[in-house]
Amino acid sequence: MKVVLLASASSIHTAQWANGLSRNGVEVHVVSQHPVKQFFEKSISLHIFPFRGVFGYFSMIRGAGKTIKSIKPDILNAHYASGYATTARFLNVRPWLLSVWGSDIFEFPNKSAVHRWLVRSNLRSADAIASTSQCMAREVVNLEPSLRSVHITPFGVDVSAYEKLNRAANSHKEGCGGNVTVGTVKTLEAQYGVDTLIRAFSLVYQRLMDEDPLLASRLRLRLVGDGNEKEYLMALAIELGVSEITDFVGRIPHSQVPKMLKSIDIYVALSRRESFGVAVLEAGAAGLPVVVSNVGGLPEVVIDMETGFIVPPDRPELAANVIFKLLKEPELRFEVGMKSQIYVKSNYSWDACLEKMLQTYTGVIDSCEMEGYE
């Protein structure tokens, strides 16, 4: 199979799809106006056009069209319902699959009537739509009710990168009086509710100071990521009296995420809006118990009270109760973490997710052939 990915060459998500497909024997071409900032396998052909922002999605149409028609792909897969989908709509290449990502569906259409019209036009133009989650698929249909169905193609996790992590070592560390760390790996923006996590952590710390001062002395909060809310969040940690035990790590390369997760004992994601939960899946692959908010795609990747715990958004006191329980019961942490690891490996490994994408490609190609597209 020959596939063209019309997507950002700067994105880790594009690189992971491209590399995974290539390793599965697919001839992959990446066409993009974004510069290459990720690792791509040598077998992948990169076709990079000058970056010109919004205008670039239009200025690259002619050149990208010639390139793609010379490649003669079995399918064109455009990623993102606004930018690259607009390019794809004018290329007259069939069949083409539009993969929606998140903000292109939940945020972009709400900017104005023109933005909404653009996304709806792109959705109607595609031969098929793919979404990483059920919740985003429902929003796609809300935007464009004429769509008959949306393919679900979850973003997978490279479980092999986590198989060597030794969760038992963390248990030994705790038995020897080591720190116990609550953490998250997330961009520091309002939608991801990191402020709710800090508030919940503060409540846990205050309760432990009263009930278990020894455990309180070993408690730490680790926030991995960067963003516009960093200064506000640092000030909030000071205000709530937990700044001395809160570590703002900053942004790290994706390749370092498994190592960072090894230093965390409880993973918490209290987002206010989330199209999918790949960071939660990575935590699960690392054998961590997870606490997530009941929004967007997060409850789709967690089995409540089995592989993790689901709480309402913006309710730090309820999140604090769950975190407190996990801190006080290390056996429960280990049990839930192991179930989470098994669940991710069985349902969201890269192999499983790549197979779903390949099945989607085949289905779209076959459908278009039946309808007479060349």
C-alpha positions in Angstrom: 0.0 0.0 0.0 1.2 3.5 -0.8 0.0 6.3 1.5 0.5 10.1 1.5 0.3 11.8 4.9 -0.6 15.5 4.4 0.3 16.7 7.8 2.7 18.7 10.0 6.3 17.3 9.7 7.0 19.1 13.0 4.4 17.0 15.0 5.4 13.9 17.0 2.0 12.4 16.1 2.7 12.6 12.4 6.1 11.0 12.9 4.7 8.2 14.9 2.0 7.4 12.4 4.5 7.6 9.5 7.1 5.5 11.2 4.6 2.9 12.4 3.0 2.5 9.0 6.4 2.3 7.3 7.5 -0.5 9.7 4.3 -2.4 8.7 5.4 -2.4 5.1 3.5 0.7 3.8 5.2 3.0 1.4 4.8 6.4 3.2 5.2 9.9 1.8 4.9 12.9 4.1 3.8 16.2 2.4 4.0 19.2 4.6 4.7 22.9 4.8 6.0 22.5 8.4 9.7 21.9 8.8 10.9 18.5 9.9 11.4 18.5 13.7 10.9 14.8 14.4 12.7 11.6 13.6 11.4 9.8 10.4 12.6 6.4 9.3 14.9 6.5 6.2 12.3 4.6 4.3 9.9 7.6 4.5 9.9 10.1 1.7 9.6 13.7 2.9 8.2 16.5 0.6 8.6 19.8 2.4 7.2 23.1 1.1 8.0 26.6 2.3 6.3 27.4 5.6 3.9 30.4 5.1 1.5 30.0 8.0 -2.2 30.1 7.0 -1.4 31.3 3.5 0.9 28.3 3.1 -2.0 25.8 3.1 -3.2 27.6 -0.1 0.2 28.4 -1.7 1.3 24.7 -1.5 -1.8 23.4 -3.4 -0.2 23.5 -6.8 3.1 22.0 -5.9 1.6 19.5 -3.5 -0.9 18.4 -6.2 1.9 17.7 -8.7 3.9 15.8 -6.1 1.0 13.7 -4.9 -0.2 12.9 -8.4 3.3 11.8 -9.4 3.4 9.5 -6.3 0.0 8.0 -7.3 -0.9 6.9 -3.7 -3.6 4.4 -2.9 -4.9 6.9 -0.4 -4.3 10.5 0.8 -4.6 10.9 4.6 -4.9 14.6 5.6 -4.4 15.4 9.3 -6.3 18.3 10.9 -9.7 19.5 9.8 -8.7 23.1 9.2 -5.3 23.6 7.6 -4.2 20.5 5.8 -7.8 19.4 5.1 -8.2 22.7 3.3 -5.2 21.9 1.1 -6.6 18.4 0.5 -10.0 19.7 -0.6 -8.5 21.6 -3.5 -6.1 18.8 -4.7 -8.8 16.7 -6.4 -7.0 13.5 -5.2 -9.2 10.5 -4.4 -9.7 8.7 -2.1 -8.8 10.9 0.8 -9.3 10.3 4.5 -9.5 13.2 6.9 -8.1 12.5 10.4 -9.3 15.0 13.0 -7.2 15.8 16.0 -9.0 17.8 18.7 -8.7 21.6 18.7 -9.6 21.6 14.9 -13.0 20.2 16.0 -13.6 21.5 19.5 -12.1 25.0 19.2 -11.5 26.2 15.6 -15.1 26.1 14.4 -16.2 28.2 17.3 -14.0 31.2 16.4 -16.5 32.5 13.8 -19.1 31.5 11.2 -16.3 31.5 8.6 -14.2 29.1 10.6 -17.2 26.8 11.1 -18.0 26.9 7.4 -14.4 26.0 6.5 -14.3 23.0 8.7 -17.8 21.8 7.6 -16.8 22.2 4.0 -13.6 20.1 4.6 -15.5 17.4 6.4 -18.0 17.1 3.5 -15.3 17.0 0.9 -13.4 14.0 2.4 -14.3 10.5 1.4 -14.1 9.4 5.0 -13.4 10.8 8.5 -11.3 9.3 11.2 -11.2 10.3 14.9 -9.1 9.1 17.8 -12.0 9.0 20.2 -15.8 8.4 20.3 -16.4 11.8 21.9 -14.7 13.6 19.1 -16.5 11.5 16.5 -19.8 12.7 18.1 -18.7 16.3 17.9 -17.8 15.8 14.2 -21.3 14.6 13.5 -22.7 17.5 15.5 -20.8 19.8 13.2 -21.8 18.1 10.0 -24.9 16.0 10.5 -24.8 14.7 6.8 -21.9 12.4 7.7 -23.0 8.8 8.0 -20.2 7.5 10.2 -16.7 8.3 11.6 -14.0 5.7 11.8 -12.3 5.3 15.2 -8.5 5.1 14.9 -7.0 5.6 18.4 -3.5 6.9 18.9 -1.5 4.1 20.2 1.4 3.7 22.7 4.8 2.0 22.0 4.4 -0.4 24.9 7.9 -1.8 24.3 9.3 1.5 25.6 7.7 0.8 28.9 8.2 -2.9 29.4 11.6 -2.5 31.0 10.3 -0.1 33.6 10.5 -1.7 37.0 7.4 -0.7 39.1 8.6 -3.1 41.8 11.6 -0.8 42.3 9.2 2.0 43.2 7.6 -0.3 45.8 11.0 -1.0 47.2 11.9 2.7 47.2 8.7 3.4 49.2 9.4 0.6 51.6 12.8 2.2 52.3 11.2 5.5 53.0 11.6 7.1 49.6 9.5 9.9 48.2 6.0 9.2 46.9 5.3 11.3 43.8 2.0 12.5 42.3 2.5 13.8 38.8 1.3 14.6 35.3 2.9 15.2 31.9 0.8 17.9 30.3 1.0 21.3 28.6 0.5 24.0 31.2 -2.7 25.5 29.7 -6.0 26.2 31.4 -7.9 23.5 29.5 -5.7 20.8 31.1 -6.7 21.6 34.7 -3.3 21.6 36.2 -4.5 24.2 38.7 -7.1 21.7 39.8 -4.4 19.1 40.4 -2.4 21.6 42.5 -5.4 22.4 44.6 -6.2 18.7 45.0 -2.6 18.0 46.0 -2.7 20.8 48.5 -5.8 19.2 50.2 -4.0 15.8 50.3 -0.9 17.3 51.8 -2.9 19.2 54.5 -4.8 16.1 55.4 -1.6 14.0 55.6 0.1 16.6 57.8 -2.8 16.0 60.3 -3.2 12.2 59.9 0.2 10.9 58.7 3.0 13.4 59.0 5.7 10.8 58.0 4.0 10.2 54.7 3.4 13.9 54.3 7.2 14.5 54.6 7.7 12.1 51.7 5.1 13.5 49.4 6.0 15.3 46.1 4.2 16.8 43.1 5.9 16.6 39.7 4.6 18.7 36.8 6.2 17.9 33.4 5.5 20.4 30.7 5.5 24.1 29.8 2.9 26.6 28.7 1.2 30.0 29.2 0.0 29.1 32.7 3.3 28.3 34.2 3.8 31.5 36.2 0.2 31.4 37.5 0.6 27.8 38.5 3.9 28.5 40.3 2.2 31.4 42.2 -0.7 29.1 43.0 1.6 26.5 44.5 3.2 29.2 46.7 -0.3 30.5 47.8 -1.4 27.0 48.8 1.8 26.2 50.6 3.1 23.4 48.5 5.7 25.1 46.3 8.6 23.6 48.3 7.4 20.1 47.4 6.3 20.9 43.8 8.7 20.3 41.0 8.1 22.2 37.7 10.2 20.1 35.3 9.4 21.9 32.1 9.0 20.4 28.6 11.0 17.2 27.8 11.5 15.3 24.6 8.9 12.6 24.0 11.6 10.0 24.1 12.2 10.9 27.7 8.6 10.4 28.8 9.0 6.7 29.8 12.0 7.6 32.1 10.0 10.5 33.6 7.0 8.3 34.3 9.2 5.9 36.2 9.7 8.6 38.8 6.0 9.0 39.3 3.8 6.9 41.5 0.3 8.2 40.8 -0.6 9.9 37.5 -3.3 12.6 37.5 -5.0 14.3 34.5 -7.8 16.6 35.5 -8.5 18.2 32.2 -11.4 20.5 31.5 -11.3 19.5 27.8 -9.5 16.6 26.2 -10.1 15.0 22.8 -8.2 11.9 23.6 -6.0 10.5 26.5 -2.7 9.4 25.0 -0.7 10.7 28.0 -3.0 8.7 30.2 -2.4 5.6 28.1 1.4 6.2 28.4 1.0 6.4 32.2 -1.0 3.1 32.1 1.7 1.5 29.9 4.2 2.5 32.6 2.1 0.6 35.2 0.8 3.7 37.0 -2.7 4.0 38.5 -4.4 7.0 36.9 -6.9 9.6 38.2 -8.7 11.4 35.4 -11.6 13.8 35.0 -14.8 12.8 33.3 -14.4 14.9 30.2 -13.9 14.2 26.5 -11.9 11.1 25.6 -10.4 10.5 29.1 -13.2 8.1 30.4 -12.9 6.2 27.1 -9.3 5.0 28.1 -9.9 4.3 31.7 -12.1 1.6 33.4 -13.3 3.3 36.5 -12.1 1.6 39.8 -10.2 -1.0 37.8 -7.5 0.6 35.7 -7.9 4.0 37.3 -10.4 6.4 38.8 -12.7 8.9 37.1 -13.8 12.1 38.9 -15.8 15.1 37.9 -13.8 18.1 36.5 -13.1 21.1 38.6 -13.7 19.2 41.8 -10.3 19.2 43.6 -11.8 17.8 46.8 -13.1 14.7 45.0 -9.8 14.1 43.2 -8.0 14.6 46.6 -10.0 11.8 48.2 -8.9 9.4 45.5 -5.3 10.5 45.6 -5.3 10.2 49.4 -6.7 6.6 49.2 -4.0 5.6 46.7 -1.3 7.1 48.8 -2.4 5.3 51.9 -2.9 1.9 50.1 0.3 1.1 48.2 -1.0 -2.4 47.4 -4.0 -0.8 45.7 -1.7 1.5 43.7 0.3 -1.5 42.5 -2.8 -3.6 41.6 -4.6 -0.8 39.7 -1.3 0.1 37.9 -0.8 -3.5 36.8 -4.4 -3.7 35.5 -3.9 -0.5 33.7 -0.7 -1.8 32.0 -2.4 -4.9 30.8 -5.4 -2.9 29.5 -3.2 -0.6 27.5 -1.1 -3.4 26.1 -4.2 -5.3 25.0 -6.2 -2.4 23.5 -3.9 0.5 22.7 -0.5 -0.9 21.6 0.9 0.6 18.5 0.4 -2.7 16.7 -3.3 -2.8 17.5 -3.8 0.9 16.6 -1.9 0.6 13.3 -3.9 -2.4 12.4 -7.1 -0.3 12.9 -5.7 2.4 10.7 -4.7 0.0 8.0 -8.2 -1.6 8.1 -9.6 1.9 7.7 -7.4 2.7 4.7 -8.4 -0.6 3.1 -12.1 0.0 3.7 -12.0 3.6 2.3 -10.0 2.5 -0.8 -12.5 -0.4 -1.5 -15.5 1.8 -1.0 -14.2 4.5 -3.4 -13.3 1.8 -6.0 -16.9 0.6 -5.8 -18.1 4.2 -6.3 -16.0 4.5 -9.4 -13.1 6.8 -8.2 -9.9 6.4 -10.0 
